[in-house]
Amino acid sequence: MHTIRDKNKLLARVRRIQGQAQALERQLSEEGDCVEILQQIAAIRGAINGLMGAVIEGHLVDHVINEADQAQREAELAPLLHVIKAYLK
């Protein structure tokens, strides 16, 4: 499974996001510059989007593209599409 195989890389991304969120919290607590706060929020959003993209890619490859059984491919694709639609709202 891709999340197990890529666990260390994914956890490293999550830890970077946590660090970015902590930096944002400090900026807000210290009443930091508004533009710098906006930049930090944009950086966090980009990092989250990158994480989501990596997990989606892994899921597509492992559970859709490389899945030999057509019915299983379709079963794996439906919930993924639901999650993607919810994420893009």
Residue frames as qw, qx, qy, qz and C-alpha x, y, z in Angstrom:
[[0.000, 0.890, 0.455, 0.000, 0.00, 0.00, 0.00],
 [0.420, 0.629, -0.005, 0.654, 1.34, 3.41, -0.98],
 [0.324, -0.843, 0.103, -0.417, 0.77, 5.14, 2.37],
 [0.862, -0.458, 0.171, 0.133, 2.78, 2.44, 4.10],
 [0.796, 0.255, 0.133, 0.533, 5.50, 2.38, 1.44],
 [0.278, 0.607, 0.019, 0.744, 5.74, 6.20, 1.44],
 [0.534, -0.735, -0.407, 0.092, 5.10, 6.59, 5.17],
 [0.562, -0.400, -0.074, 0.721, 8.38, 8.36, 5.98],
 [0.205, 0.210, 0.325, 0.899, 8.00, 10.86, 3.14],
 [0.288, -0.664, -0.502, -0.474, 4.37, 11.57, 4.02],
 [0.585, -0.676, -0.345, 0.287, 5.17, 11.98, 7.72],
 [0.466, -0.161, 0.051, 0.868, 7.99, 14.38, 6.84],
 [0.014, -0.446, -0.405, -0.798, 5.50, 16.47, 4.87],
 [0.479, -0.720, -0.472, -0.169, 3.06, 16.46, 7.79],
 [0.610, -0.499, -0.217, 0.577, 5.81, 17.54, 10.18],
 [0.289, 0.092, 0.191, 0.933, 6.75, 20.42, 7.88],
 [0.241, -0.601, -0.468, -0.602, 3.10, 21.47, 7.77],
 [0.593, -0.669, -0.411, 0.180, 2.97, 21.33, 11.58],
 [0.516, -0.265, -0.045, 0.813, 6.03, 23.56, 11.71],
 [0.069, 0.325, 0.347, 0.877, 4.44, 26.00, 9.31],
 [0.421, -0.684, -0.498, -0.328, 1.24, 26.05, 11.38],
 [0.611, -0.564, -0.299, 0.468, 3.24, 26.68, 14.55],
 [0.359, -0.024, 0.120, 0.925, 5.05, 29.56, 12.83],
 [0.159, -0.526, -0.453, -0.702, 1.67, 31.00, 11.81],
 [0.553, -0.689, -0.467, 0.034, 0.42, 30.71, 15.37],
 [0.542, -0.372, -0.134, 0.742, 3.51, 32.59, 16.61],
 [0.171, 0.226, 0.292, 0.913, 3.02, 35.29, 13.98],
 [0.340, -0.642, -0.478, -0.494, -0.59, 35.77, 15.04],
 [0.628, -0.612, -0.389, 0.284, 0.25, 35.70, 18.76],
 [0.482, -0.340, 0.006, 0.808, 2.97, 38.28, 18.27],
 [0.297, 0.850, 0.269, -0.342, 0.70, 40.39, 16.03],
 [0.524, -0.183, 0.511, 0.656, 3.05, 39.96, 13.08],
 [0.150, 0.361, -0.343, -0.854, 2.98, 41.71, 9.76],
 [0.720, 0.354, 0.337, -0.493, -0.24, 41.03, 7.84],
 [0.633, 0.596, -0.412, -0.275, 1.53, 40.30, 4.54],
 [0.110, 0.423, -0.889, 0.136, 3.87, 37.82, 6.21],
 [0.519, 0.058, 0.717, -0.461, 0.88, 36.12, 7.83],
 [0.747, 0.498, 0.046, -0.438, -0.82, 35.86, 4.44],
 [0.440, 0.586, -0.670, -0.117, 2.36, 34.42, 2.94],
 [0.173, -0.256, 0.907, -0.288, 2.52, 31.82, 5.70],
 [0.675, 0.261, 0.491, -0.485, -1.10, 30.84, 5.13],
 [0.687, 0.593, -0.260, -0.330, -0.41, 30.50, 1.40],
 [0.198, 0.509, -0.836, 0.052, 2.64, 28.33, 2.15],
 [0.420, -0.051, 0.817, -0.392, 0.56, 26.07, 4.40],
 [0.741, 0.438, 0.211, -0.463, -2.12, 25.76, 1.75],
 [0.540, 0.619, -0.534, -0.202, 0.50, 24.85, -0.84],
 [0.030, -0.372, 0.906, -0.199, 1.98, 22.24, 1.48],
 [0.593, 0.152, 0.647, -0.455, -1.43, 20.70, 2.16],
 [0.724, 0.558, -0.073, -0.398, -2.17, 20.63, -1.58],
 [0.335, 0.578, -0.742, -0.059, 1.17, 18.92, -2.19],
 [0.284, -0.169, 0.887, -0.323, 0.42, 16.30, 0.46],
 [0.698, 0.350, 0.408, -0.473, -3.04, 15.68, -0.98],
 [0.614, 0.629, -0.358, -0.315, -1.57, 15.36, -4.48],
 [0.114, 0.467, -0.875, 0.060, 1.01, 12.83, -3.34],
 [0.429, 0.026, 0.824, -0.369, -1.56, 10.65, -1.60],
 [0.708, 0.503, 0.167, -0.467, -3.99, 10.87, -4.53],
 [0.462, 0.621, -0.590, -0.231, -1.23, 9.93, -6.96],
 [0.074, -0.304, 0.935, -0.169, -0.22, 6.94, -4.86],
 [0.575, 0.222, 0.641, -0.457, -3.82, 5.81, -4.56],
 [0.671, 0.588, -0.104, -0.440, -4.42, 6.12, -8.29],
 [0.347, 0.550, -0.751, -0.113, -1.30, 4.17, -9.17],
 [0.094, -0.199, 0.940, -0.262, -1.69, 1.41, -6.57],
 [0.377, 0.271, 0.769, -0.439, -5.46, 0.99, -6.47],
 [0.595, 0.637, 0.186, -0.453, -6.68, 2.05, -9.90],
 [0.444, 0.697, -0.486, -0.285, -3.98, 1.90, -12.58],
 [0.145, 0.412, -0.899, 0.036, -2.18, -1.21, -11.31],
 [0.586, 0.038, 0.659, -0.470, -5.36, -3.02, -10.21],
 [0.013, -0.081, 0.882, 0.464, -6.01, -5.91, -12.60],
 [0.068, 0.479, 0.873, -0.061, -9.65, -6.46, -11.69],
 [0.015, -0.421, -0.357, -0.834, -12.02, -4.03, -13.44],
 [0.489, -0.694, -0.471, -0.241, -14.68, -4.23, -10.73],
 [0.635, -0.504, -0.251, 0.529, -12.10, -3.52, -8.02],
 [0.330, 0.113, 0.148, 0.925, -10.76, -0.54, -10.02],
 [0.222, -0.572, -0.403, -0.679, -14.25, 0.91, -10.23],
 [0.627, -0.653, -0.421, 0.057, -14.84, 0.26, -6.53],
 [0.590, -0.321, -0.124, 0.731, -11.58, 2.07, -5.64],
 [0.224, 0.277, 0.266, 0.896, -12.26, 5.00, -7.95],
 [0.270, -0.714, -0.506, -0.403, -15.71, 6.00, -6.67],
 [0.535, -0.755, -0.269, 0.268, -14.69, 6.91, -3.10],
 [0.525, -0.175, 0.131, 0.823, -11.58, 8.67, -4.39],
 [0.087, 0.470, 0.419, 0.772, -13.67, 10.87, -6.67],
 [0.415, -0.788, -0.435, -0.134, -15.95, 11.68, -3.72],
 [0.600, -0.568, -0.106, 0.553, -12.97, 12.77, -1.60],
 [0.394, 0.076, 0.283, 0.871, -11.51, 14.87, -4.43],
 [0.097, -0.660, -0.466, -0.581, -14.85, 16.64, -4.96],
 [0.523, -0.786, -0.314, 0.101, -15.13, 17.36, -1.23],
 [0.608, -0.354, 0.036, 0.710, -11.55, 18.65, -1.14],
 [0.287, 0.233, 0.365, 0.854, -12.12, 20.99, -4.06],
 [0.163, -0.808, -0.535, -0.186, -15.20, 22.63, -2.51]]
